[in-house]
């Protein structure tokens, strides 16, 4: 993600899904000013959004088809700059920094072939001389030696050896210079037909293409291999004279990814797609990569968002843009870049006292615990490719997540159907004396079935979440996709869910309970500076300080500075800073724990971690399931790691208020890089003072005060401490075999303290945590060090990935990027008969539900401020196309309801020609706390934007233990997506508005569900 200033350095910008002048107002000037610098801006948006006004060209893309547009532009760039002619810069970039030259095996599937896995060193005799991780070293064909070699840089070179994890064009065996061949077209052994999965409605589920191949003997069997480049060119439909049914020209609408096809799918004129693709590539050729795509949440929030991302990355890598100042991938979904992450993590997760922490990916957590899985209408088999091996045929989406958790791919919470404290006790009673013994005991218990993962019976009462602290978030009123399910199953509150939820009964892996549990939580605590929806539903609200009442740190991906949040006044009334609130809780908790909990041993189920040797757990992309008898259960290999952690609960407060001994004993770590922190801890003792009370924390650096915590974060991060930057870069240099010290030259002795940033925000130091650099000559740009320092990407090949060869990726047809249309989430299929009849008798529209970020608030903050409400409609609203609105008798400012089986939302309607037909657009995070009447359909208070949405998870986001497809906190896992949703919109007459302003009767209170919904 580049800083906003780098927009000015670009010469060609495509903006999609990011409304710069509205949601990034302070930074938008960089983009606007770039036009005076000769930059062309193309805006892709279905509606006439604010950022369209600043563009040279508006491409009114049909919502949800952005990936089709980028695949089309990629077709033009690939055809004209790689096939018709070979641009020297693009060719060298592709060879050095992408997986396009990597060799892939083909698998026979009936009358045709399909792409399979990457060729590895382990496929050759003697492992090509590679004794270390040969299954993780990919292969290219070297034009210089006319043979297959393993180039430096694949993930196999990262772990177990030093000096070869780089993208220098060298043979990983002997260091000889190599020249990676992109295509075997001129030196092929044969041409074969390969089937590519296809998902565009009405066009068949396979595309047949002819591809040049070479023949190899692998394990005594003749195997066909080809390059990722040859497969990519074929899939894009570019004619290379191989006798297949490829594009006859840009006007061939029958061939996927041509401009004519793109117009048919996206609604953008073919001429605009062709011209933009050509100009984007031509500019990148002339400027060495200064073409950029700025994208945001409107791309991210679709079910197939990963393909939207990959379609953008494809054209950027075709054109050599990533890692070049003014070019590449400008991805903004939130502005919460945690720059001093290496200093923050030990404090946030208590890594100074205990390792590892217990983490969870939130989307899976809520999908299970709010029982949205019970209502799942998307069938995994229906989104699978025609070429799939389909080992898990018949599985539901939730079942795939069960498999993922038991194979150690994604985390689980709770872990098991038994308290982990009791598991360790039982293991020790059975003879376990150390962590290895506990791990062995657990493996045996899991295999026998005496112990099970909680997700296998997620609705069993023992597996319910009981206590929830919500801090710096508005879970209920803002971020909860499937809002009504949260109210129903998590809180047991009045809700508007309009279906019974019986689909989950067909689950293969999860035990079904006929009666859905409601009200799982016992306690919800909201730590907040205002009473929002989450506070309204909470048992306890702890008032916290605002930004101007506390000392804290702030960083963003929009600029390279570290900012203070400084206390201008003391926290008002009973409010405290966040740090002091948790400290107060820790103190009382410790007092109680001395009597009730004491010191015990816990076990953490840890998935295979990204940026660790655990990412090499499961080779060749093959899924081997111990529960199916396909392999043994080996913790850390075919199942999670089981790590024993001692919990000294009575000393929680002492640990909270000091920097623990593990920073000396084990040092610090970030993204696979380790370094010693003895010096930093000694300096912290002088800076913060030490704990003087008797006990385990005596003599350790103090964290009693907020500023001391800030200084600790700054002291331990390479971004804010030059000595730590030196240590971390030196550690990385050992792995890469390249001296990177020039990147922090002149800042080795620099230490940024809280008092420094109080005086003036400071620019951070270049750190190996990130892929850009901090320089007076070069703006921060993602991927810069991957290109200019030859530091590999954290991928299987060490290069940018066009191809993903994991079995599940291939099963779902996404080995190569392709276009997948918006998914039918089925939200209009399960409406109760009475409600469906009622809607059928009204004038109504079926519309796609779109939820962009708002102009009148920052998420939910400020949206209920009187000034913000006065600027617009005084309450919730959504936008409709004026012609469609007129077709059902709607006028501007009428009351209107949006309904589907997830719930209902009541709002005012804004009628405008800026909104295209087929769309209802409700701006993000409008709560139901101001001017919201009751819903005629649910009988409850009218709902919010997420009342008609639901979490739907995607199996390809659940893969783990496989290079870049490995879990790390806030990096990887299932994601919430809601923009594929459909709603029925109808008018509510003024006389039918019900404000529910009457006494709450026992009958109404005892009926939390809408009429006719019983479970």
Residue pairs with C-beta under 8 A, 6 or more apart in sequence:
1 329
1 330
1 331
1 332
1 337
1 557
1 782
2 292
2 328
2 330
2 772
2 779
2 780
2 781
2 782
3 557
3 558
3 559
3 560
3 772
3 779
3 780
3 781
4 24
4 27
4 30
4 31
4 558
4 559
5 30
5 559
5 779
5 780
6 30
6 292
6 325
6 326
6 330
6 779
6 780
6 781
7 13
7 27
7 30
7 31
7 34
7 292
7 294
7 330
8 30
8 31
8 33
8 34
8 37
8 39
8 326
9 34
9 290
9 325
9 326
9 779
10 34
10 39
10 290
10 291
10 292
10 326
10 327
11 38
11 39
11 40
11 283
11 287
11 290
11 291
11 326
12 39
12 40
12 42
12 279
12 280
12 283
12 284
12 290
12 291
12 292
13 31
13 34
13 39
13 40
13 41
13 42
13 291
13 292
13 293
13 294
14 41
14 42
14 43
14 44
14 276
14 280
14 292
14 293
14 294
15 31
15 41
15 42
15 43
15 44
15 51
15 55
15 293
15 294
15 295
16 43
16 44
16 45
16 61
16 66
16 293
16 294
16 295
16 296
16 298
16 299
16 312
17 44
17 66
17 295
17 296
17 297
17 298
17 299
17 300
18 24
18 51
18 294
18 295
18 296
18 297
18 298
18 330
18 332
19 45
19 49
19 50
19 51
19 296
19 298
19 852
19 853
20 27
20 28
20 31
20 50
20 51
20 54
20 294
21 28
21 32
21 50
21 51
21 53
21 54
22 49
22 50
22 51
22 853
22 855
23 296
23 853
23 854
23 855
24 332
24 335
24 558
26 558
27 558
27 559
28 51
28 54
31 41
31 54
31 294
32 54
34 41
35 41
35 54
35 56
40 56
40 57
40 279
40 283
41 54
41 55
41 56
41 57
42 55
42 56
42 57
42 58
42 59
42 276
43 49
43 51
43 52
43 54
43 55
43 57
43 58
43 59
44 59
44 61
44 66
44 69
44 268
45 51
45 52
45 58
45 59
45 60
45 61
45 298
46 60
46 61
46 62
46 63
46 850
46 916
46 919
47 879
47 914
47 915
47 916
47 919
47 921
48 58
48 913
48 914
49 852
49 914
52 58
57 272
57 276
59 69
59 266
59 268
59 269
59 272
59 273
59 276
60 267
60 268
60 916
61 69
61 266
61 267
61 268
62 265
62 266
62 267
62 916
62 918
63 822
63 848
63 850
63 916
63 918
63 919
63 979
64 302
64 821
64 822
64 848
64 979
64 980
65 265
65 266
65 267
65 819
65 821
65 822
66 266
66 299
66 308
66 311
67 304
67 307
67 308
67 310
67 311
67 312
67 817
67 819
67 820
68 200
68 257
68 262
68 265
68 266
68 311
68 819
69 262
69 266
69 268
69 273
70 293
70 308
70 311
70 312
70 314
70 315
71 236
71 256
71 257
71 262
71 311
71 314
71 817
71 818
71 819
72 257
72 258
72 259
72 261
72 262
72 266
72 273
72 277
73 262
73 273
73 276
73 277
73 280
73 315
74 236
74 257
74 277
74 311
74 314
74 315
74 318
75 236
75 237
75 238
75 247
75 257
75 258
75 259
75 277
76 250
76 259
76 273
76 274
76 277
76 278
76 281
77 277
77 278
77 280
77 281
77 315
77 318
77 319
78 232
78 233
78 236
78 238
78 318
79 236
79 238
80 278
80 281
81 87
81 90
81 281
81 285
81 318
81 319
82 90
82 91
82 94
82 233
82 318
83 233
83 238
83 240
87 281
87 285
89 285
89 288
89 289
89 320
90 281
90 284
90 285
90 318
90 319
90 320
91 182
93 289
93 317
93 320
94 100
94 101
94 182
94 229
94 317
94 318
94 320
95 101
95 169
95 179
95 180
95 182
96 167
96 169
96 180
96 799
97 167
97 317
97 320
97 322
97 323
97 786
97 787
97 799
97 800
98 228
98 317
98 799
98 800
98 801
98 802
99 138
99 228
99 795
99 797
99 799
99 800
99 801
99 802
99 803
100 182
100 227
100 228
100 229
100 232
100 802
101 140
101 141
101 180
101 181
101 182
101 227
101 228
101 229
102 118
102 119
102 138
102 139
102 140
102 227
102 228
102 797
102 799
102 803
103 118
103 119
103 138
103 139
103 140
103 141
103 148
103 225
103 226
103 227
104 115
104 116
104 117
104 118
104 119
104 225
104 226
104 227
104 228
104 231
104 803
104 805
105 116
105 117
105 118
105 119
105 123
105 218
105 223
105 224
105 225
106 113
106 114
106 115
106 116
106 192
106 194
106 211
106 213
106 223
106 224
106 225
106 226
107 113
107 114
107 115
107 116
109 195
109 387
111 193
112 192
112 193
112 194
112 195
112 208
113 192
113 193
113 194
113 195
113 224
114 194
114 195
114 387
114 810
115 194
115 196
115 231
115 803
115 805
115 810
115 815
115 816
116 805
116 810
117 620
117 621
117 622
117 805
118 138
118 139
118 621
118 796
118 797
118 803
118 805
119 138
119 139
119 148
119 216
119 225
120 134
120 135
120 136
120 137
120 138
120 139
120 620
121 127
121 128
121 130
121 134
121 135
121 137
121 139
121 150
121 156
122 130
122 134
122 135
122 137
122 619
123 139
123 216
123 218
123 219
123 223
124 139
124 148
124 218
127 134
128 134
128 137
128 139
128 148
128 149
128 150
128 173
129 173
130 137
130 150
130 156
130 172
130 173
132 156
132 157
132 160
132 161
133 155
133 156
133 157
133 159
133 160
133 616
134 156
135 156
135 619
135 620
136 154
136 155
136 156
136 616
136 619
136 796
136 963
137 150
137 154
137 156
137 157
137 172
138 150
138 151
138 154
138 796
138 797
139 148
139 149
139 150
140 148
140 149
140 150
140 151
140 178
140 180
140 181
140 227
141 147
141 148
141 149
141 180
141 181
141 184
141 214
141 227
142 148
142 149
142 171
142 178
142 179
142 180
142 181
143 179
143 180
143 181
144 176
144 177
144 178
144 179
145 171
145 176
145 178
148 216
149 171
149 172
149 173
149 178
150 171
150 172
150 173
151 167
151 169
151 170
151 171
151 172
151 178
151 180
152 164
152 165
152 166
152 167
152 168
152 170
152 171
152 172
152 798
153 164
153 165
153 166
153 167
153 168
153 172
153 790
153 792
153 797
153 798
153 799
154 172
154 792
154 796
154 797
154 798
155 615
155 616
155 792
155 794
155 795
155 796
155 797
155 798
155 963
156 616
157 164
157 165
157 172
157 798
158 165
158 672
158 735
158 792
158 798
159 613
159 616
160 613
162 734
162 735
162 737
163 734
163 735
163 736
163 737
164 170
164 172
164 737
165 735
165 736
165 737
165 792
165 798
166 736
166 737
166 738
166 790
166 791
166 792
167 786
167 790
167 791
167 792
167 798
167 799
168 738
168 790
169 177
169 178
169 179
169 180
170 176
170 177
170 178
171 177
171 178
181 187
181 227
182 227
182 229
183 212
183 227
183 229
183 230
183 233
184 212
184 213
184 214
184 226
184 227
184 230
185 212
185 230
185 240
187 214
188 212
188 213
188 214
189 213
189 214
189 215
190 212
190 213
190 215
190 224
191 210
191 211
191 212
191 213
191 242
191 243
192 210
192 211
192 213
192 224
193 208
193 209
193 210
193 211
193 244
194 208
194 209
194 210
194 211
194 231
194 234
195 206
195 207
195 208
195 386
195 387
196 206
196 207
196 208
196 209
196 234
196 235
196 816
196 818
197 205
197 206
197 207
197 385
197 386
197 387
197 813
197 814
197 818
198 204
198 205
198 206
198 207
198 256
198 813
198 818
199 205
199 813
199 818
199 819
199 820
199 821
200 256
200 265
200 819
200 821
201 821
203 256
205 385
205 386
206 386
206 387
207 235
207 237
207 256
208 244
208 245
209 234
209 235
209 237
209 244
209 245
209 246
210 234
210 242
210 243
210 244
211 226
211 230
211 231
211 234
211 242
212 226
212 230
212 242
213 224
213 225
213 226
214 224
214 225
214 226
215 222
215 223
215 224
215 225
216 222
216 223
216 224
216 225
217 223
228 802
228 803
231 803
231 816
232 314
232 802
232 803
232 816
233 240
234 244
234 246
235 816
235 818
236 257
237 246
237 247
237 255
237 256
237 257
237 258
238 246
238 247
239 246
239 247
239 248
240 246
245 255
246 255
247 255
247 257
247 258
248 255
249 258
250 258
250 259
250 260
250 270
250 274
251 258
251 259
251 260
251 270
252 258
252 260
252 261
253 260
253 261
253 263
253 264
254 261
255 261
256 819
257 819
258 270
259 270
259 271
259 273
259 274
259 277
260 270
262 268
262 270
262 273
263 269
263 270
263 273
265 819
265 821
266 273
277 315
280 291
280 315
280 319
281 291
281 315
281 318
281 319
283 290
283 291
284 290
284 291
284 319
284 320
284 321
284 327
285 319
287 326
287 327
288 320
288 324
289 319
289 320
289 321
289 322
289 323
289 324
289 326
289 327
289 328
290 321
290 324
290 325
290 326
290 327
291 316
291 319
291 321
291 327
292 321
292 326
292 327
292 328
292 329
292 330
293 312
293 315
293 316
293 328
293 329
293 330
294 330
294 332
295 309
295 312
295 329
295 330
295 331
295 332
296 331
296 332
296 333
296 853
297 333
297 334
297 852
297 853
298 850
298 852
298 979
299 305
299 308
299 309
299 312
300 308
300 309
300 333
300 975
300 977
301 851
301 976
301 977
301 978
301 979
302 308
302 822
302 977
302 979
302 980
303 378
303 822
303 823
303 825
303 952
303 954
303 977
303 980
304 820
304 822
304 823
304 954
305 975
305 977
306 814
306 954
306 956
306 957
307 814
307 817
307 818
307 819
307 820
309 331
310 817
311 817
311 819
312 329
313 322
313 329
313 800
314 802
314 817
316 322
316 327
316 328
316 329
317 800
317 802
320 327
321 327
321 328
321 329
322 328
322 329
322 782
322 783
322 786
322 787
322 800
323 771
323 781
323 782
323 783
323 784
323 785
323 786
323 787
323 788
324 781
324 784
324 787
325 778
325 779
325 781
325 784
326 779
326 781
327 781
328 781
328 782
328 783
329 782
329 783
331 782
332 557
332 558
335 556
335 557
335 558
336 556
336 557
337 555
337 556
337 557
338 344
338 555
339 555
339 560
339 562
339 717
339 719
339 764
339 769
339 770
340 553
340 555
340 562
340 713
340 714
340 716
340 717
340 719
340 720
340 764
341 670
341 717
341 769
342 668
342 669
342 670
342 716
342 717
342 718
342 719
342 724
342 728
342 767
342 769
343 712
343 713
343 714
343 715
343 716
343 717
343 719
343 720
343 721
344 713
344 717
345 351
345 670
346 352
346 659
346 663
346 668
346 716
347 703
347 709
347 712
347 713
349 357
349 359
350 357
350 655
350 656
350 660
351 357
351 662
352 659
352 660
352 661
352 662
352 663
353 655
353 660
353 661
353 662
354 645
354 646
354 647
354 662
355 643
355 645
355 662
355 666
356 604
356 606
356 643
356 645
357 604
357 969
358 411
358 413
358 604
359 411
359 969
360 411
360 412
360 413
361 410
361 411
361 967
361 972
361 973
361 974
363 951
363 953
363 973
363 974
363 975
363 976
364 401
364 410
364 953
364 958
364 973
364 974
365 413
366 372
366 480
366 482
366 486
366 951
367 373
367 398
367 401
367 951
367 953
367 974
368 398
368 401
368 455
368 458
369 458
369 464
369 465
369 489
369 490
369 520
370 480
370 482
370 485
370 486
370 488
370 489
370 490
370 951
371 459
371 485
371 488
371 489
371 501
371 504
371 516
371 517
372 482
372 485
372 950
372 951
373 396
373 397
373 398
373 458
373 504
373 507
373 510
374 501
374 502
374 503
374 504
374 516
375 485
375 497
375 499
375 501
375 503
375 504
375 830
375 901
375 902
375 950
376 396
376 397
376 398
376 503
376 504
376 952
377 503
377 825
377 826
377 827
377 829
377 830
378 397
378 823
378 824
378 825
378 826
378 952
379 396
380 392
380 395
380 396
380 397
380 399
380 400
380 955
381 390
381 393
381 394
381 395
383 812
383 823
384 390
384 393
384 811
384 812
384 813
385 810
385 811
385 812
385 813
385 814
386 813
387 810
387 813
388 810
388 811
388 812
388 813
389 807
389 810
389 811
390 811
391 623
391 807
391 811
392 399
392 400
392 403
394 508
395 403
395 508
395 509
396 503
396 504
396 506
396 507
396 508
397 952
397 953
397 954
397 955
398 504
398 507
398 509
398 510
398 953
399 507
399 508
399 509
399 510
400 808
400 953
400 955
400 958
401 410
401 455
401 953
401 955
401 958
401 974
402 453
402 455
402 456
402 509
402 510
403 509
403 625
403 958
404 410
404 955
404 958
404 959
404 960
405 411
405 412
405 453
405 455
405 607
405 640
406 446
406 453
406 625
406 626
406 627
406 639
406 640
407 618
407 623
407 625
407 626
407 638
407 639
407 960
407 961
408 606
408 607
408 608
408 617
408 635
408 636
408 637
408 638
408 639
408 640
408 641
408 960
408 961
409 607
409 608
409 958
409 959
409 960
409 961
409 966
409 967
410 607
410 958
410 960
410 967
410 973
410 974
411 605
411 606
411 607
411 640
411 967
412 453
412 454
412 455
412 605
412 640
413 454
414 420
414 454
414 463
415 453
415 454
415 603
415 604
415 605
416 423
416 451
416 452
416 453
416 454
416 605
417 451
417 452
417 453
417 454
417 456
417 457
417 460
417 462
417 463
418 451
418 462
420 602
420 603
420 604
420 605
421 600
421 601
421 602
421 647
423 438
423 442
423 445
423 451
423 603
424 432
424 438
424 600
424 601
424 602
424 603
424 644
425 600
425 601
426 441
427 437
427 438
427 441
427 442
428 438
428 601
430 441
431 437
432 438
432 440
432 441
434 644
435 642
435 643
435 644
438 603
438 642
438 644
439 635
439 641
439 642
442 451
442 603
442 635
442 642
443 633
443 634
443 635
443 639
443 642
445 451
446 452
446 453
446 633
446 639
447 626
447 633
454 460
454 462
454 463
455 509
455 510
456 509
456 510
456 511
457 463
457 510
457 511
458 510
459 511
459 513
459 516
459 517
460 511
460 513
461 517
464 517
464 520
464 521
465 490
465 520
465 521
466 520
466 521
466 522
466 523
467 521
467 522
467 523
467 524
467 525
468 521
468 523
468 524
468 525
469 525
469 527
470 524
470 525
470 526
470 527
470 528
470 534
470 538
471 527
471 578
472 527
472 578
473 479
473 534
474 532
474 533
474 534
474 859
474 860
474 861
474 925
474 927
475 486
475 534
476 483
476 486
476 487
476 491
476 533
476 534
476 536
476 537
477 532
477 533
477 534
477 536
477 860
477 925
477 927
477 928
477 929
477 944
478 532
478 533
478 859
478 860
478 924
478 925
478 927
479 859
480 486
480 946
481 946
481 949
481 950
481 951
481 976
481 977
481 978
482 902
482 946
482 949
482 950
482 951
483 903
483 943
483 944
483 946
483 947
483 949
484 495
484 496
484 497
484 902
484 903
484 943
484 947
485 495
485 497
485 902
485 950
487 493
487 494
487 495
487 496
487 537
488 495
488 497
488 518
488 1008
488 1009
489 516
489 517
489 518
489 519
489 520
490 519
490 520
490 521
491 519
491 521
491 524
491 537
492 518
492 519
492 520
492 521
492 1008
493 519
493 537
493 1008
494 940
494 941
494 1008
495 903
495 938
495 940
495 1008
495 1009
495 1010
496 903
496 904
496 935
496 937
496 938
496 940
496 943
496 947
496 1010
497 901
497 902
497 903
497 1009
497 1010
497 1013
498 830
498 831
498 832
498 835
498 899
498 900
498 901
498 902
498 903
498 904
498 937
498 938
498 1010
498 1013
499 830
499 831
499 832
499 901
499 902
499 1013
500 830
500 1013
500 1014
500 1015
501 516
501 1015
504 510
504 512
505 512
514 1015
515 1015
516 1015
518 1008
523 539
523 540
524 534
524 537
524 538
524 539
524 540
525 538
525 539
525 540
525 541
525 542
526 534
526 535
526 538
526 540
526 541
526 542
527 541
527 542
527 544
527 578
527 581
528 534
528 535
528 541
528 542
528 543
528 544
529 543
529 544
529 545
529 546
529 575
530 861
531 541
532 860
532 927
532 929
533 860
533 927
533 928
533 929
533 944
535 541
536 929
542 576
542 581
543 573
543 574
543 575
543 576
544 571
544 575
544 576
544 577
544 578
544 581
545 567
545 571
545 575
545 576
545 577
545 578
547 565
548 565
548 566
548 567
548 568
548 569
549 567
549 568
549 569
549 570
549 571
549 572
549 575
549 577
550 565
550 567
550 571
550 577
550 578
550 579
550 706
551 564
551 565
551 566
551 567
551 577
551 706
551 707
551 710
551 754
552 564
552 565
552 577
552 578
552 706
552 710
553 562
553 563
553 564
553 565
553 710
553 713
553 714
553 754
553 757
554 562
554 563
554 564
554 565
555 561
555 562
555 563
555 764
560 763
560 764
560 774
560 780
561 761
561 762
561 763
561 764
562 714
562 719
562 720
562 752
562 757
562 761
562 762
562 764
563 757
563 761
564 710
564 754
564 757
564 758
564 761
566 758
571 577
576 584
577 706
579 706
579 709
580 706
582 656
583 653
583 656
583 657
583 704
586 652
586 653
586 656
586 657
587 653
589 649
589 652
589 653
590 649
590 650
590 651
590 652
590 653
590 654
593 649
593 650
593 652
594 650
597 647
597 649
597 650
598 649
598 650
599 646
599 647
599 648
599 649
599 650
600 646
600 647
600 649
601 644
601 645
601 646
601 647
602 644
602 645
602 646
602 647
603 642
603 643
603 644
603 645
604 642
604 643
604 644
604 645
605 640
605 641
605 642
606 640
606 641
606 642
606 643
607 614
607 640
607 641
607 960
607 961
607 966
607 967
608 614
608 615
608 617
608 618
608 636
608 640
608 641
608 960
608 961
608 966
608 967
609 615
609 966
609 967
609 968
610 794
610 964
610 966
610 967
610 968
610 971
610 972
611 671
611 672
611 794
611 968
612 672
612 966
614 636
614 641
614 961
614 966
615 961
615 962
615 963
615 964
615 966
616 961
616 963
617 636
617 637
617 638
617 961
617 962
618 624
618 637
618 638
618 961
618 962
621 805
621 806
621 807
621 809
621 810
621 962
622 807
623 806
623 807
623 808
624 630
624 631
624 638
625 631
626 632
626 633
626 634
626 638
626 639
631 638
632 638
633 639
635 641
635 642
648 655
648 696
651 695
651 696
651 697
654 691
654 693
654 695
654 696
654 697
655 696
655 697
656 703
657 691
657 697
657 702
657 703
657 704
658 691
658 697
658 700
658 701
658 702
658 703
659 681
659 684
659 688
659 700
659 701
659 703
659 712
660 697
660 700
661 700
663 677
663 680
663 681
663 716
664 677
664 678
664 681
667 674
667 675
667 676
667 677
668 674
668 675
668 677
668 716
668 724
669 675
670 718
670 728
670 768
670 769
671 768
671 769
671 794
672 794
673 728
673 731
673 732
673 768
674 731
675 724
675 727
675 728
675 730
675 731
676 727
677 716
677 724
679 723
680 715
680 716
680 721
680 723
680 724
681 701
683 715
684 701
684 711
684 712
684 715
685 699
685 700
685 701
687 701
687 708
687 711
687 715
687 753
688 701
688 702
688 703
688 705
688 708
688 711
688 712
689 701
689 702
689 708
690 698
690 699
690 700
690 701
690 702
691 697
691 698
691 699
691 700
691 701
691 702
691 704
692 698
701 708
701 712
702 708
703 709
703 712
707 754
710 754
711 753
711 754
713 720
714 720
714 721
714 751
714 752
714 753
714 754
715 721
715 724
715 751
716 724
717 724
717 767
717 769
718 724
718 725
718 727
718 728
718 729
718 765
718 767
718 768
718 769
719 725
719 764
719 765
719 767
719 769
719 770
720 751
720 752
720 762
720 764
720 765
721 750
721 751
721 752
721 765
722 744
722 747
722 748
722 749
722 750
722 751
722 765
723 748
723 749
723 751
725 744
725 747
725 748
725 765
725 766
725 767
726 741
726 744
726 748
728 767
728 768
728 769
729 740
729 741
729 743
729 744
729 767
729 768
730 741
731 768
732 740
732 768
732 791
733 739
733 740
733 741
736 789
736 790
736 791
736 792
738 789
738 790
738 791
740 768
740 785
740 789
740 791
743 766
743 773
743 785
743 789
744 765
744 766
744 767
747 765
747 766
750 765
752 762
752 764
752 765
756 762
763 774
764 774
765 774
766 772
766 773
766 774
766 775
768 785
768 791
770 780
770 782
771 782
771 783
771 784
771 785
771 786
771 791
772 780
772 781
772 782
772 783
772 784
772 785
773 780
773 784
773 785
774 780
778 784
783 793
785 791
786 792
786 793
792 798
792 799
793 799
793 800
793 801
793 964
794 963
794 964
795 801
795 963
795 964
796 805
796 962
796 963
796 964
801 964
802 816
802 817
803 815
803 816
804 814
804 815
804 965
805 815
806 959
806 962
806 965
808 955
808 956
808 958
808 959
809 815
809 956
809 959
812 955
812 956
814 956
822 848
822 979
822 980
823 952
823 980
824 980
824 982
825 950
825 952
825 980
825 981
825 982
826 901
827 900
827 901
827 902
827 948
827 950
827 981
827 982
827 983
828 846
828 900
828 901
828 982
828 983
828 984
829 901
830 901
831 839
831 899
831 900
831 901
832 1012
832 1013
834 1012
835 899
835 937
835 1012
838 937
839 899
839 984
839 986
842 888
842 986
842 987
843 887
843 888
843 889
843 986
843 987
844 888
844 984
844 985
844 986
845 880
845 884
845 887
845 888
845 920
845 984
845 985
845 986
846 982
846 983
846 984
846 985
847 880
847 884
847 898
847 918
847 919
847 920
847 982
847 983
847 984
847 985
848 918
848 919
848 920
848 979
848 980
848 981
848 982
849 898
849 920
849 922
849 948
849 949
849 978
849 979
849 981
849 982
849 983
850 919
850 920
850 921
850 922
850 979
851 921
851 922
851 923
851 924
851 945
851 946
851 949
851 978
851 979
852 921
852 923
852 924
853 859
853 923
853 924
854 863
854 923
854 924
854 925
854 926
855 923
856 862
856 863
856 868
856 869
856 871
856 872
856 923
857 863
857 865
857 868
857 925
859 924
859 925
860 925
860 926
860 927
862 868
863 869
863 925
863 926
863 927
864 927
864 929
864 930
869 875
869 930
869 931
873 893
873 908
873 910
874 930
874 931
875 907
875 908
875 926
875 930
875 931
875 932
876 905
876 906
876 907
876 908
876 922
876 926
876 927
876 928
876 931
876 932
876 942
876 944
877 907
877 908
877 909
877 910
877 922
877 923
877 926
878 896
878 898
878 905
878 907
878 909
878 910
878 920
878 921
878 922
878 923
878 945
879 909
879 910
879 911
879 912
879 914
879 915
879 920
879 921
879 922
880 890
880 896
880 909
880 910
880 911
880 912
880 915
880 919
880 920
880 921
880 985
881 911
881 912
881 913
881 915
881 916
881 917
881 918
881 919
882 911
882 912
882 913
883 917
884 917
884 918
885 891
885 892
885 909
885 911
886 911
888 985
888 986
888 987
889 987
890 896
890 909
890 911
890 987
891 911
892 909
892 910
892 911
893 908
893 909
893 910
894 908
894 909
894 987
894 988
895 906
895 907
895 908
895 909
895 933
895 987
895 988
895 989
895 990
895 993
896 906
896 907
896 908
896 909
896 985
896 986
896 987
896 988
897 904
897 905
897 906
897 935
897 936
897 937
897 942
897 985
897 986
897 988
898 904
898 905
898 907
898 920
898 922
898 948
898 983
898 984
898 985
899 937
899 948
899 983
899 984
899 985
899 986
900 948
900 981
900 982
900 983
900 984
902 947
902 948
902 949
902 950
902 981
903 938
903 943
903 947
903 948
904 935
904 937
904 938
904 942
904 943
904 947
904 948
905 922
905 935
905 942
905 943
905 944
905 945
905 947
905 948
905 983
906 932
906 933
906 934
906 935
906 936
906 942
906 943
906 988
907 922
907 926
907 932
907 942
915 921
920 983
920 985
922 945
923 945
924 945
925 945
926 944
926 945
927 944
928 941
928 942
928 943
928 944
932 941
932 942
932 943
933 941
933 942
933 993
933 994
933 995
933 996
934 940
934 941
934 942
934 994
934 995
934 996
935 941
935 942
935 943
936 988
936 992
936 994
937 1010
938 1010
939 1010
939 1011
940 1010
941 996
946 978
948 981
948 983
949 978
949 981
950 978
950 981
951 976
952 977
952 980
953 974
954 974
954 975
954 977
957 972
957 973
957 974
957 975
958 973
958 974
959 965
960 966
960 967
960 972
965 972
966 972
967 973
